[in-house]
């Protein structure tokens, strides 16, 4: 784990990257602050941020991909309960894990993403009772809406 952390931290602290964007500097500051809070135990940050939350991100992507494979074949037919749940749970897991990942890096709590994860779960009946296309459209609208609200909140705070 220590080697993974050195690669990740070394990349963020490289002189060309350090003078890059404000977002990169914010991540750098968040990592430094988080490391100070956990008494310099960088392995814990690497394990939590780039381990557990990352596994959830990957599982969410795989779940969405599997659900989309089935949903795209018959977009105007209702989905089975397992496929509709797979799509919604995949999006919810992915969005929730991005919020957790941001907290692990010290970038703050992303409440819009947590709300979006909850709303994504509410789309299961849309796909199972109506159509696959309707569930995909609802999930897309929820995620885009959450990201727009989050960007608006961050713009007003700056």
C-alpha positions as CSV (number, residue, x, y, z in Angstrom):
1,X,0.0,0.0,0.0
2,X,2.8,2.4,0.8
3,X,4.1,2.1,-2.8
4,X,0.6,3.0,-4.2
5,X,0.5,6.0,-2.0
6,X,4.0,7.1,-3.1
7,X,3.0,6.9,-6.7
8,X,-0.3,8.8,-6.1
9,X,1.2,11.5,-3.8
10,X,4.3,11.8,-6.0
11,X,2.1,12.5,-9.0
12,X,0.2,15.2,-7.2
13,X,3.3,16.8,-5.8
14,X,5.2,16.8,-9.1
15,X,6.2,20.4,-9.9
16,X,4.4,20.5,-13.3
17,X,1.2,19.2,-11.7
18,X,1.4,21.4,-8.6
19,X,1.1,24.6,-10.6
20,X,-1.7,23.1,-12.6
21,X,-5.4,23.8,-11.7
22,X,-7.0,25.0,-8.5
23,X,-8.8,21.7,-8.3
24,X,-5.5,19.8,-8.2
25,X,-4.3,22.2,-5.5
26,X,-7.5,21.6,-3.5
27,X,-7.0,17.8,-3.7
28,X,-3.3,18.3,-2.6
29,X,-4.4,20.4,0.3
30,X,-7.2,17.9,1.2
31,X,-4.7,15.0,1.2
32,X,-2.2,16.9,3.3
33,X,-4.9,17.9,5.8
34,X,-6.3,14.4,6.0
35,X,-2.9,13.0,6.5
36,X,-2.3,15.4,9.4
37,X,-5.6,14.4,10.9
38,X,-4.7,10.7,10.8
39,X,-1.3,11.3,12.3
40,X,0.6,10.8,9.0
41,X,-0.7,7.3,8.4
42,X,-0.9,7.6,4.6
43,X,-1.6,3.9,4.2
44,X,-5.0,4.4,5.8
45,X,-5.9,7.1,3.3
46,X,-4.7,5.1,0.4
47,X,-6.7,2.0,1.6
48,X,-9.9,4.0,2.3
49,X,-9.9,6.4,-0.6
50,X,-8.3,4.4,-3.3
51,X,-9.4,1.0,-2.0
52,X,-12.8,0.7,-0.5
53,X,-14.5,3.6,-2.3
54,X,-12.8,2.6,-5.5
55,X,-14.3,-0.9,-5.2
56,X,-17.7,0.6,-4.9
57,X,-17.1,2.7,-8.0
58,X,-16.1,-0.3,-10.0
59,X,-19.0,-2.4,-8.8
60,X,-21.4,0.4,-9.7
61,X,-19.9,0.7,-13.2
62,X,-20.2,-3.1,-13.8
63,X,-23.8,-3.1,-12.5
64,X,-24.8,-0.2,-14.7
65,X,-23.1,-1.9,-17.7
66,X,-24.9,-5.2,-17.1
67,X,-28.2,-3.4,-16.7
68,X,-27.7,-1.3,-19.8
69,X,-26.8,-4.4,-21.9
70,X,-30.3,-5.9,-21.1
71,X,-32.1,-2.5,-21.3
72,X,-30.8,-1.4,-24.6
73,X,-32.1,-4.5,-26.4
74,X,-35.7,-3.7,-25.7
75,X,-35.8,0.0,-24.6
76,X,-39.6,0.4,-24.9
77,X,-40.5,-2.7,-22.9
78,X,-40.7,-2.9,-19.1
79,X,-37.6,-4.3,-17.4
80,X,-37.6,-7.3,-15.1
81,X,-37.2,-6.5,-11.4
82,X,-33.6,-7.7,-11.4
83,X,-32.5,-5.6,-14.4
84,X,-34.3,-2.5,-13.2
85,X,-32.8,-2.9,-9.7
86,X,-29.4,-3.5,-11.3
87,X,-29.5,-0.2,-13.1
88,X,-30.7,1.8,-10.2
89,X,-28.4,0.2,-7.6
90,X,-25.4,0.6,-9.9
91,X,-26.0,4.3,-10.4
92,X,-26.8,4.8,-6.7
93,X,-23.6,2.9,-5.6
94,X,-21.4,4.8,-8.1
95,X,-22.8,8.2,-7.1
96,X,-22.6,7.4,-3.3
97,X,-19.0,6.2,-3.7
98,X,-17.9,9.4,-5.5
99,X,-19.3,11.3,-2.5
100,X,-17.4,9.0,-0.1
101,X,-14.2,9.3,-2.1
102,X,-14.4,13.1,-1.9
103,X,-14.8,12.9,1.9
104,X,-11.8,10.5,2.1
105,X,-9.7,13.0,0.1
106,X,-10.8,15.9,2.4
107,X,-12.8,17.6,-0.3
108,X,-15.9,17.9,1.8
109,X,-19.3,16.2,2.0
110,X,-21.3,16.1,-1.3
111,X,-24.9,16.1,-0.1
112,X,-26.3,16.5,-3.6
113,X,-24.7,13.2,-4.6
114,X,-26.1,11.4,-1.5
115,X,-29.6,12.7,-2.4
116,X,-29.1,11.6,-6.0
117,X,-28.2,8.1,-4.8
118,X,-31.4,7.9,-2.9
119,X,-33.4,9.2,-5.8
120,X,-31.8,6.7,-8.1
121,X,-33.2,3.9,-6.0
122,X,-36.7,5.4,-6.5
123,X,-36.4,4.8,-10.3
124,X,-36.7,1.0,-10.0
125,X,-40.5,1.1,-10.4
126,X,-40.1,3.4,-13.4
127,X,-38.2,0.7,-15.3
128,X,-40.2,-2.3,-14.0
129,X,-43.6,-0.7,-14.5
130,X,-43.0,1.5,-17.5
131,X,-40.0,1.2,-19.9
132,X,-36.3,0.8,-19.8
133,X,-35.8,4.1,-21.7
134,X,-37.8,5.9,-19.0
135,X,-35.6,4.5,-16.2
136,X,-32.4,5.4,-18.1
137,X,-33.7,8.9,-18.8
138,X,-34.7,9.4,-15.1
139,X,-31.3,8.2,-13.9
140,X,-29.6,10.5,-16.3
141,X,-31.7,13.4,-15.2
142,X,-31.0,12.7,-11.5
143,X,-27.3,12.5,-11.9
144,X,-27.0,15.6,-14.2
145,X,-29.3,17.5,-11.9
146,X,-27.2,16.6,-8.8
147,X,-24.0,17.6,-10.6
148,X,-25.5,20.9,-11.7
149,X,-26.7,21.7,-8.2
150,X,-23.3,20.8,-6.8
151,X,-21.5,23.0,-9.3
152,X,-23.9,25.9,-8.6
153,X,-23.3,25.5,-4.8
154,X,-19.5,25.5,-5.2
155,X,-19.7,28.5,-7.6
156,X,-21.7,30.5,-5.1
157,X,-19.3,29.6,-2.3
158,X,-16.2,30.7,-4.2
